[in-house]
Amino acid sequence: MAETLKLCQVLLRRRLLKLGYSSSCQAFHTSARNQVYDPNPKGGFRKEGDLNFPSRTEMIRDGLKQLKGEIMLWKEEVKEKLAMDPLMVARKGEVDVQWQFNNPEVLAKFQLNSDRDQNHGYSTCELKMSPSGKGLFTGFIDTRCPKDGIISTTGYCSMRTYRARKSFKRDSYLNWSMYNTLVMRVRGDGRSYQLNIANAGYFDITWNDVFNFILYTRGGPYWQLAKIPFSKFFYVSKGRVQDKQRPINLELVSNFGITATDSSSGEFNLEIDYIGLEFDPAHQETFAYEKYKHSNFIVGN
Amino acid sequence: MLRPRLLSGVLARWTGGADRLQSSRNFGVSNFLLKKADDSEQEEQKQVVAKSIFDVKEKNKNSYIDMVRKFNERNVLKRGHVEFIYAAMKHMDEFGVSKDLEVYKSLIDIFPKGKMIPRNMFQAEFQHYPKHQQCATDILEKMEQNGVIPDMEVEVMLTNVFGKTAHPVRKFMRMYYWMPKFNNLSPWPLPKPVPDDPFELAKLALQRITSVDLLTKINTFDSKDLEDSLDKTWILSAQSPLQKEILERLPSDQPLYVEGAFKIWLRSKCVQYFVLRGKPKPYKPRPTMDEIDDVSNLKSPYIDEEAAEKTLEPLRTVHEQAEGTIIAIAATGTSSKDSLLSWIRFLQKTNPPLDRIPVLFSMTSPFGQVVPVNDSAENQGQRLSD
């Protein structure tokens, strides 16, 4: 429904991307391609040739090993569907923790990415357990640009969840429609971090749909409870704030991520206790930004 | 019909003083960029000369604007203004003007007015003068990266140069709309720009860290007042009355630890601070389900003290964390062990319990990564801000 409506929009969103306002604390060089259709979901950042696939027999063997696990998952899904009693309402004041960083197994649910991986820079990052037993996202942001004549600004590291999946490796969504606030218990170092909630859809123009907001950390030895309502998240595509704003669709959350980026080189440390969701009935706002009607042919240009 | 610039280049070649312009047939390079040089060294020197314009002894805002003004004066026809603008943008950081709106305006002012405004819909659609529009967009991009919010004058200038449907104007609109929205989002606002002075920075940092407890007082000490201190430096100490009360209740057999240095970032500046930490307050073991369900021997916590001990405990304050109880936080000028010793001596004056409780220095901390600290400033003490 929403996706088909988007198809009808002008498909010039990704042309000459420097024109848009950058959502991150620092702007990145987004690909200034003059093409409308990009068949690669990675947007040119990784090509098929970069992946090392094992031999076909090995792949078949691995697949058969996973078959049992997938069937068990599928059984659970069928049971839930037949039971037909999903949770519809979240209780007031309760935080439903999605990711609790109290054991190393949770760390495997996040994928790390930095500009070094894309040959865009020299930043490094890692996700490990901190001395006090919580998750620690740490690293070094380096704003030195590689001298390839293409990159103008760089310096970012991010941690992101893997795409939500159903049985048999089918792409799925996280359904957060019961809640209206994101709650994070963190201990930062005074830096600001960018929170990204991706709403990647089926059609290619929605592949880079992300909703952003900034997590400001106090710094210091005291823990900080950050409650950010979803109405404050603004619509972004490939790092550029979009002209036509819309509220986040909480039924179709594909990934959640945190990006560390700054205009100055240096270390960063973000200690995370948990990331959770809450329903705050006192928060009535649906969307914090205006949804103005724009002049023709200006949007996305 | 030859384009005007090519024509002028060709014409110049036919007329006399074209030696200089010979290498510049395909794009207009102004005399400003080419110094008087020997003909044989012209080709090599062209690259070198373009950089040397910015090799001024005094690099500040005035000299930068002066350079721009000279370009405008010596070059009425604005030859090579795009190249000049790109070169100027590269050197902005050296001159320390990358956060100055007036400087960006002076760069936008270089563009000729009225010439590049599209006259029909094809010109408007196909980015009339693309190189210039891209250059103006790059100026705005640099402004955005440095957090400089443009004003209406920038819009007027850009409209006069490129017309109201041009891409730089559209980018300006987006910046003018979004940047003020995001400007003051931080719950802990910092001055723009953040002060350079380490003392002021440290004060801001401590205010930020201790904003959890509004009654915190930040005191300034000077180790000159202590006779036996090696480092003569300022010491900022933050402590609240609540922390003093907690300290009074602490037993004498458990030592306190001075841990540090930890880092806090204020915009792009880093401040090192230290924490005086006590052992964490242990949580009382929660009653098991059997104990809760057992109603044979119920005791009221209001009447029976033993029952009260078991089930009730006063609410934890914000300073009683799981990793430790924070008694005070400090930042010093030299961030050395000696300055920390002076800090403890000063604290002892206002906190009598510190006389009976031992204080130790710790190399590791449960609060996070510690930057190692030197004994004193004489031993190459660490600097405060990066």
Interface residues (C-beta under 8 A of the other chain):
Chain A: L16 K18 L19 G20 Y21 S22 Q26 A27 S130 P131 S132 L136 T138 T153 R187 D189 G190 R191 S192 I214 Y216 R218 G219 G220 P221 Y222 W223 V241 D243 D262 S263 S264 G266 E267 F268 N269 E271 Y289 I298 N301
Chain B: T137 D138 E141 E144 Q145 N146 H167 R170 K171 R174 M175 Y177 W178 M179 K181 F182 L185 S186 P187 W188 A205 R208 I209 T210 S211 V212 F262 K263 I264 W265 L266 R267 S268 C270 Y273 V275 R277 V318 Q321 A322 E323 I326 I329 T364 S365 P366 F367 G368 Q369 D386
